[in-house]
């Protein structure tokens, strides 16, 4: 699923904007009790007024409040009805520069300051009892993290789904808001930045009084939101230089050009995003999906936060689903059957709010810190943590071959015993003929792209893909957490990428992709310290860990694919020392993976102990 479509799914409940002015009675549902709705202007510390809608329950008094700050037109209408029926006030606010809010639009712009000022504003209202939770998925979750790290006294709970864009760096996940991975641009962002959701919405004239804004807003005609078709990217995604992609598809310039020019490091990324230095003490219910671009950073920051807080105050649900799809019916992911993977996340979220805003100690909270759906076994499991391989039980597989691991028909293997022989496998990577992505976490742009799990055998027939496969397993292998890899590699180019994919191979040969990662070699010592390679020199590398929730069943095999492209999930490395986003120069890289004695290339899987 293109990123814009996935993000748009978060705001699928559309409605006309309420009219500014006096409170009015509206229905919670066609047959439900009336509620009070107000359309207000919340003033921030710099004088900017943010478009803010308030819904109050049918009863009188003051209420606990659920705040949703969003760049989307509207969100969670059905869940808002449940909240009102449960006695919560609901506040929905457009971020600055979005729709009819004043100010300049920037992704997550001033998430901390505007969020804090809005919490202050809510606590001053007569209908508020001073206890506030923030709620959201995607952008309306991402803008919560920096705010939550400030630990406002009225901020009693967060519910955050698919929140990775709100994270700059956590441990080895230095994605700067999911924009990069291993130093390579996650190219699915092009679809989002060039979509209607990122329009520079018309602003009302500055200096208007609240009353004048009321009149003009009431008469405002919302423009039609037309997205570029996915097919617009089919040829344009190969355009060079990459930084001119907007021109190639006929889109307007956005922050994407600034981000590409900035690169995968720098303090600017942390201005509106959290890092390892930030600490959230607000009780949090988190949700991530294994086939979502957000998942690795989101799960890693959850785990950091869980360790820093008392037991029972942080919980996460990890599905084998897609971006912000936590309560939707789910029986497959991509083409892979999952059984019944549906969960009522909204009811779980409501219980979480009841516990922390109403102090309801009988609320049905998660029984463990982590609830995950294990593909393969097709069942839910409750676990204590999201481990990184090596923190607990683990299974190590070492790479080996007779020098010809190219394609699934080659002789690449995975074994739990390291080979005493030194070996290697080679392939030529041509940026003009990249490996085309098939599934994954919010895949790249183009009409042939979708996220999820799909049969990888067509990819594994390419000569520029190395394939290493274990013998069929003699017992189930339950894998949950962060998978780590260590590869020994070399190249004749000054820069290239090494991509890696974890695959579950069924007895009939179907090869389901589980997770993938990438490392751009100039950033092997850190994104802030680019360093080019020397031809033929051997380097030990550790690509960013992959998040997996999968049981490799008895009779199945564990497989990894290694190549130098996974496009357009990740932008191509052009194999030169030039800036990969401003140059048009390309060259072929002859790349090598070494294994065996002295070069123990390996993959380490975290093994879960699954309760009966």
C-alpha positions in Angstrom: 0.0 0.0 0.0 1.5 3.4 -0.9 2.3 5.5 2.1 -0.3 8.2 1.3 -3.0 5.6 1.1 -1.9 4.0 4.3 -1.8 7.3 6.1 -5.1 8.3 4.6 -6.7 5.2 6.0 -6.1 6.8 9.4 -8.6 9.5 8.5 -11.2 7.6 6.7 -14.1 8.9 8.8 -14.8 12.1 6.9 -17.3 14.8 7.9 -18.0 18.4 7.1 -16.3 20.8 9.5 -18.5 22.1 12.3 -19.4 25.8 12.1 -17.7 28.3 14.4 -19.9 30.0 17.0 -22.2 29.2 19.8 -22.6 25.6 21.2 -25.1 23.4 19.5 -26.7 20.1 20.2 -25.7 17.2 17.9 -26.4 13.5 18.1 -23.8 11.0 19.1 -25.6 8.5 16.8 -28.9 8.7 14.9 -30.7 7.3 18.0 -28.3 8.4 20.6 -28.5 11.2 23.2 -27.6 14.7 22.1 -24.2 16.1 22.9 -22.8 19.6 22.9 -20.4 20.7 20.1 -18.3 23.8 20.0 -16.0 25.1 17.3 -13.3 27.2 19.0 -10.0 28.9 18.4 -7.2 27.9 20.8 -4.5 30.5 21.0 -0.9 29.3 21.2 2.0 31.1 23.0 3.0 32.9 19.8 -0.6 34.1 19.1 -1.4 31.6 16.4 -5.0 30.3 16.6 -5.6 26.6 16.0 -8.9 25.3 14.7 -10.3 23.3 17.6 -13.6 21.3 17.8 -15.0 20.2 21.2 -17.7 17.6 21.8 -19.2 17.2 25.3 -21.3 14.3 26.7 -25.0 14.7 27.1 -24.7 15.0 30.9 -23.7 18.2 32.7 -20.5 18.8 34.7 -16.8 18.6 33.9 -15.2 15.6 32.2 -12.0 13.8 31.5 -10.8 14.8 28.1 -9.4 12.9 25.1 -7.3 15.2 22.8 -6.7 14.3 19.1 -4.3 16.7 17.4 -4.2 15.9 13.7 -3.0 17.2 10.3 -5.9 15.2 8.7 -9.4 16.6 8.0 -10.9 14.4 10.7 -10.3 11.1 12.5 -11.8 8.4 14.6 -15.4 9.5 14.3 -16.9 6.2 15.4 -14.5 5.9 18.4 -15.3 9.5 19.3 -18.9 8.4 19.7 -17.9 5.7 22.1 -15.8 8.1 24.1 -18.8 10.5 24.4 -21.1 7.7 25.5 -18.5 6.8 28.2 -18.5 10.3 29.6 -15.4 11.7 28.0 -15.1 15.2 26.3 -13.4 14.9 22.9 -11.2 17.7 21.6 -10.0 17.5 18.0 -7.5 20.1 16.8 -5.9 20.7 13.4 -2.2 21.2 13.6 -0.9 24.6 12.7 -1.1 25.4 9.0 -3.6 22.5 8.4 -7.1 23.2 7.1 -8.2 26.4 9.0 -5.6 26.6 11.7 -3.2 29.5 11.4 0.5 29.3 11.1 3.0 27.6 8.8 2.6 23.9 8.0 5.5 21.7 8.9 5.5 18.0 9.5 5.1 17.6 13.3 5.9 21.4 13.6 6.0 22.6 17.2 4.4 19.3 18.4 5.8 19.9 21.9 4.9 23.6 22.3 1.5 23.5 20.6 0.7 20.3 22.4 1.6 21.8 25.8 -0.3 25.0 25.2 -3.4 23.0 24.1 -3.2 21.0 27.4 -3.0 24.2 29.3 -6.0 25.6 27.3 -8.1 22.5 28.0 -7.4 22.6 31.8 -8.7 26.2 31.9 -12.1 25.2 30.4 -15.1 24.8 32.7 -16.0 21.5 31.0 -12.6 19.9 31.8 -11.7 18.1 35.0 -8.0 18.6 34.3 -7.3 15.0 33.4 -6.3 14.6 29.7 -5.3 11.7 27.5 -4.0 12.1 23.9 -5.1 9.6 21.3 -4.1 8.9 17.7 -2.5 6.8 15.0 0.1 7.9 12.5 0.6 11.6 12.6 -1.9 12.1 15.5 0.3 9.6 17.5 3.6 10.9 16.3 2.9 14.4 17.6 2.2 12.9 21.0 5.7 11.6 21.7 7.6 14.8 22.0 4.7 16.3 24.0 4.6 13.2 26.3 8.4 13.5 27.0 7.6 16.9 28.7 5.4 15.1 31.2 2.7 17.8 31.5 0.9 17.4 34.9 -2.5 17.1 33.2 -1.2 14.5 30.7 -2.5 11.3 32.2 -2.3 8.8 29.3 -1.2 8.3 25.7 -2.6 5.9 23.1 -0.2 5.9 20.2 -0.4 3.7 17.1 2.2 3.6 14.2 4.1 6.4 15.9 7.6 5.9 14.3 7.7 9.3 12.5 7.7 10.9 15.9 11.0 9.2 16.7 14.4 10.6 15.5 16.7 8.0 17.0 16.5 5.1 19.5 19.4 2.7 19.8 20.5 1.4 16.4 17.3 2.7 14.8 18.4 6.1 13.5 15.6 6.6 11.0 14.9 10.3 11.7 11.2 9.9 11.6 11.1 6.8 9.4 12.6 8.8 6.5 15.8 6.8 6.5 17.0 3.3 7.3 20.6 2.4 7.4 21.3 5.7 5.8 19.1 5.0 2.8 16.0 7.0 1.9 12.7 5.1 2.5 11.2 6.1 -0.9 7.6 5.4 0.0 7.6 8.9 1.4 7.4 10.4 -2.1 3.9 9.2 -2.4 2.9 10.9 0.8 4.6 14.3 0.2 3.1 14.5 -3.3 -0.4 13.5 -2.1 -3.4 15.7 -1.5 -2.9 15.2 2.2 0.2 17.4 2.0 -1.5 20.3 0.2 -0.6 23.8 1.5 -4.1 24.6 2.6 -5.5 28.1 2.0 -5.2 30.3 5.0 -7.7 32.8 6.1 -6.4 36.4 6.0 -4.2 37.3 9.0 -5.5 39.7 11.7 -9.1 38.6 11.6 -11.1 38.6 14.8 -12.5 35.4 16.1 -15.9 36.6 14.9 -14.6 37.3 11.4 -13.0 33.9 11.3 -16.3 32.4 12.3 -18.1 34.0 9.4 -15.4 33.1 6.8 -15.1 29.6 8.0 -18.8 29.0 7.8 -18.7 30.0 4.1 -15.5 28.1 3.3 -15.7 25.7 0.4 -13.4 22.7 0.9 -11.3 21.9 -2.2 -11.4 18.5 -3.8 -8.5 16.4 -2.8 -7.0 14.6 -5.8 -3.9 12.4 -5.4 -1.4 11.5 -8.1 -2.2 8.0 -9.4 0.3 5.3 -8.4 1.1 4.8 -12.1 2.6 8.3 -12.2 5.6 6.9 -10.4 6.1 3.8 -12.6 8.7 5.5 -14.7 9.4 8.6 -12.7 10.8 6.6 -9.7 13.9 5.9 -11.8 14.4 9.6 -12.5 17.8 11.1 -11.7 18.7 13.2 -9.8 16.4 11.8 -7.1 15.9 15.2 -5.6 14.0 16.3 -8.7 11.4 13.6 -8.3 8.6 16.1 -7.8 9.3 17.6 -11.2 9.4 14.2 -12.8 5.8 13.5 -11.6 4.5 17.0 -12.0 4.1 17.6 -8.2 4.8 20.7 -6.2 8.0 21.1 -4.1 7.5 20.1 -0.4 9.7 19.4 2.6 11.0 16.3 0.8 13.7 18.2 -1.0 14.8 19.8 2.3 15.0 16.4 4.0 17.0 14.8 1.2 19.4 17.7 1.3 19.7 17.4 5.1 20.7 13.8 5.0 20.3 11.1 7.6 21.9 12.9 10.6 21.7 16.3 12.2 20.1 18.0 15.2 17.2 19.3 13.1 15.6 15.9 13.1 15.1 15.9 16.8 13.4 19.3 17.0 9.9 17.7 16.9 10.9 14.1 17.5 12.1 12.1 20.4 15.5 10.5 20.8 17.3 8.3 23.4 17.7 11.4 25.5 13.9 11.8 25.9 12.0 10.0 28.7 8.2 9.5 28.7 6.6 9.0 32.1 3.0 9.2 30.9 1.3 5.8 31.0 1.1 4.6 27.4 -0.7 2.1 25.3 1.2 1.6 22.1 0.4 -0.3 18.8 2.6 -1.2 15.9 2.2 -3.5 12.9 4.9 -5.8 11.6 4.4 -4.7 8.0 4.5 -0.9 8.7 7.4 1.4 8.2 6.9 2.6 11.7 7.3 -0.7 13.5 11.0 -1.1 14.2 11.5 2.4 15.7 8.1 2.4 17.4 8.6 -1.0 19.1 12.2 0.0 20.1 11.1 3.3 21.7 8.3 1.4 23.5 10.8 -1.0 24.9 13.0 1.8 26.1 10.0 3.5 27.7 8.8 0.2 29.3 12.2 -0.3 31.0 12.2 3.2 32.4 8.7 3.0 34.0 6.9 1.0 36.7 5.4 -2.3 35.6 1.9 -2.1 34.3 2.2 1.5 33.0 3.3 0.7 29.4 1.9 -1.9 27.1 2.1 -2.6 23.3 0.1 -4.5 20.8 2.1 -5.7 17.7 0.0 -7.1 14.9 1.0 -8.8 11.7 -0.9 -6.1 9.9 -0.5 -2.8 8.2 -0.3 0.9 9.1 -3.1 1.9 11.6 -5.2 -1.2 10.9 -5.4 -2.4 14.5 -9.1 -2.9 14.9 -9.9 -3.9 11.3 -10.8 -7.5 10.4 -7.7 -9.3 9.4 -7.3 -12.8 7.9 -4.2 -12.3 5.7 -1.3 -10.0 5.2 -0.5 -9.4 1.6 -1.0 -12.9 0.1 -0.2 -14.8 3.2 -3.0 -16.4 5.2 -3.1 -15.4 8.9 -6.2 -17.1 10.3 -8.3 -14.8 12.4 -5.9 -12.0 13.4 -8.6 -9.5 14.3 -8.4 -7.6 17.6 -10.7 -5.1 19.2 -8.0 -2.5 19.8 -10.5 0.3 20.4 -12.0 -1.5 23.4 -8.5 -2.1 24.8 -7.8 1.7 24.3 -11.0 2.6 26.1 -10.1 0.4 29.0 -6.7 2.1 29.1 -8.3 5.5 29.2 -10.7 4.4 32.0 -7.8 3.1 34.1 -5.7 6.3 33.9 -8.3 9.0 33.5 -11.1 7.6 35.7 -8.8 5.5 38.0 -10.9 2.4 37.2 -8.8 -0.4 38.6 -11.2 -3.0 37.2 -10.5 -1.9 33.6 -9.5 -4.9 31.4 -5.9 -4.0 30.7 -3.5 -6.2 28.8 -2.2 -9.1 30.9 1.3 -8.6 29.7 3.5 -5.7 28.6 3.5 -7.1 25.0 0.7 -8.7 23.0 1.7 -9.9 19.6 0.2 -11.9 16.8 2.6 -14.7 15.6 2.3 -15.4 11.9 2.8 -19.0 11.0 1.3 -20.3 14.2 -1.6 -17.8 13.6 -2.2 -17.0 17.2 -1.9 -14.2 19.8 0.8 -14.4 22.5 1.4 -12.4 25.6 5.1 -11.7 26.3 7.1 -9.7 28.8 9.2 -7.6 26.4 10.3 -6.8 22.9 13.8 -8.3 23.0 16.8 -7.8 20.8 18.5 -11.0 19.8 21.0 -11.9 22.4 19.1 -10.5 25.4 17.4 -13.8 26.0 17.0 -17.1 24.2 18.4 -16.9 20.6 19.1 -19.0 17.6 22.2 -18.2 15.4 22.5 -19.3 11.8 25.8 -18.9 10.0 26.1 -18.3 6.3 27.9 -20.8 4.1 28.1 -21.9 0.4 30.4 -23.5 -2.2 30.8 -20.1 -3.8 27.5 -19.9 -5.7 24.7 -18.7 -3.5 23.2 -16.7 -6.3 19.5 -17.5 -6.7 17.4 -19.9 -4.7 18.8 -22.7 -6.9 22.3 -21.9 -5.7 24.2 -23.6 -2.9 23.9 -21.0 -0.2 23.0 -22.4 3.2 22.3 -21.5 6.8 23.6 -23.7 9.6 23.8 -23.5 13.4 27.4 -24.5 13.1 30.0 -22.1 11.6 31.9 -23.5 8.7 35.6 -24.0 9.2 36.2 -23.1 5.6 36.5 -19.5 4.3 34.1 -18.8 1.4 32.4 -16.0 -0.4 29.7 -15.2 -2.9 29.7 -12.4 -5.5 27.2 -10.5 -7.6 27.1 -7.4 -9.8 24.7 -4.7 -8.8 23.6 -2.3 -11.5 21.5 0.7 -10.3 19.9 0.8 -13.7 18.4 -2.7 -13.1 17.5 -2.8 -9.4 15.8 -5.6 -7.6 12.1 -4.6 -7.5 10.5 -4.7 -4.1 7.7 -7.3 -3.5 5.9 -6.4 -0.3 7.4 -5.3 3.0 6.7 -2.4 5.3 4.8 0.3 3.4 6.5 -0.4 0.1 7.8 2.1 -2.4 6.0 4.1 -5.1 4.4 2.6 -8.2 1.4 0.7 -9.4 3.2 -2.6 -8.7 3.8 -1.9 -5.0 1.9 -3.1 -2.0 2.9 -3.8 1.6 2.7 -7.1 3.3 3.9 -10.7 2.8 4.2 -12.1 -0.7 6.0 -15.0 -2.4 9.6 -14.0 -3.1 10.5 -16.7 -5.5 10.6 -14.4 -8.6 13.1 -12.2 -6.8 15.1 -15.2 -5.7 15.6 -16.2 -9.3 17.8 -13.1 -10.0 21.6 -13.6 -10.3 22.2 -10.4 -8.2 20.3 -11.9 -5.2 22.2 -14.2 -2.8 20.0 -16.8 -1.1 20.9 -18.8 2.1 18.5 -21.4 3.3 18.4 -23.7 6.4 17.5 -27.3 6.3 13.8 -28.0 7.1 13.2 -27.4 10.8 12.6 -30.4 13.0 10.5 -28.4 15.4 8.7 -25.1 15.5 10.9 -22.0 15.8 9.0 -19.1 17.4 10.7 -15.8 16.6 9.7 -12.5 18.2 11.7 -9.3 18.6 14.6 -7.7 16.9 16.6 -9.9 14.5 20.3 -8.9 14.2 22.8 -9.7 11.5 26.6 -9.4 11.1 28.0 -9.6 7.6 31.5 -9.5 6.2 31.4 -7.7 2.8 33.6 -6.0 0.2 33.1 -4.1 -3.0 35.0 -2.4 -5.8 32.9 0.7 -5.5 33.4 3.6 -3.1 29.8 3.2 -1.9 27.1 0.7 -2.3 24.2 -0.8 -0.3 23.7 -4.2 1.3 20.1 -5.3 1.6 18.9 -8.2 3.7 15.5 -9.9 3.9 14.3 -12.6 6.3 12.1 -15.2 4.6 9.9 -18.1 5.8 10.0 -21.0 3.3 7.1 -23.4 3.3 7.5 -27.1 2.3 5.9 -26.3 -1.1 8.6 -23.7 -1.8 6.5 -20.6 -1.1 8.9 -17.9 0.3 7.1 -15.4 2.5 9.0 -12.2 3.4 9.0 -11.5 7.1 11.2 -8.4 7.5 14.0 -6.5 5.7 16.7 -4.0 6.3 19.5 -2.1 4.5 22.8 -0.5 5.2 24.4 2.2 3.0 28.1 1.5 3.2 29.3 5.1 3.5 27.4 5.2 6.8 28.7 1.9 8.2 30.4 3.8 11.1 27.4 6.1 11.7 25.2 8.4 9.7 27.2 11.4 11.1 30.5 9.9 9.9 30.3 9.0 6.2 33.3 7.1 5.1 33.9 5.6 1.6 35.1 2.1 1.0 38.4 1.0 -0.4 38.2 -1.5 -3.2 38.6 -5.1 -2.1 38.8 -4.3 1.6 36.7 -6.4 3.9 34.3 -4.7 6.2 32.2 -6.1 9.1 28.8 -4.5 9.1 25.6 -4.7 11.3 22.6 -3.5 9.4 19.7 -2.0 11.6 17.8 -4.8 13.4 14.6 -6.2 11.8 11.4 -6.7 13.8 9.8 -10.1 13.4 6.8 -11.9 14.9 6.7 -15.2 13.2 6.8 -18.9 14.0 8.8 -20.9 11.5 6.8 -24.1 11.6 8.3 -27.6 11.7 9.2 -28.6 8.1 9.7 -24.9 7.1 13.1 -23.4 6.5 14.7 -20.1 7.5 16.1 -18.1 4.6 17.8 -14.8 4.1 18.3 -12.9 0.8 21.2 -10.5 0.4 21.5 -8.0 -2.5 22.3 -4.4 -3.0 18.9 -3.0 -3.9 15.3 -3.4 -2.7 13.7 -0.7 -4.9 11.5 1.4 -4.6 11.2 0.5 -0.9 14.6 2.1 -0.6 16.2 4.6 -3.0 19.0 3.2 -5.1 22.6 3.6 -4.3 24.3 4.8 -7.4 27.6 3.3 -6.3 29.6 6.5 -6.5 31.2 8.9 -4.0 28.8 11.7 -5.1 25.7 12.8 -3.3 23.2 10.0 -4.3 20.3 12.4 -4.4 21.8 15.2 -6.6 24.0 13.2 -9.0 23.0 11.5 -12.2 26.2 9.4 -12.4 25.9 5.6 -11.9 28.2 2.7 -12.1 28.0 -1.1 -11.5 29.3 -2.4 -8.2 30.9 -5.8 -7.9 30.0 -6.9 -4.4 31.0 -9.8 -2.2 29.7 -11.5 1.0 32.2 -13.5 2.9 31.5 -16.3 5.4 33.2 -19.1 7.3 36.4 -19.1 9.3 37.6 -15.5 10.0 34.5 -14.0 8.4 31.5 -15.4 10.4 28.6 -13.8 8.6 25.5 -14.7 10.7 21.9 -13.9 11.6 20.6 -14.1 15.1 16.9 -14.7 15.8 15.3 -13.9 19.2 13.4 -17.0 20.4 10.1 -16.5 22.2 8.8 -18.7 25.0 5.2 -19.0 24.0 2.8 -19.6 26.9 0.4 -22.5 26.3 
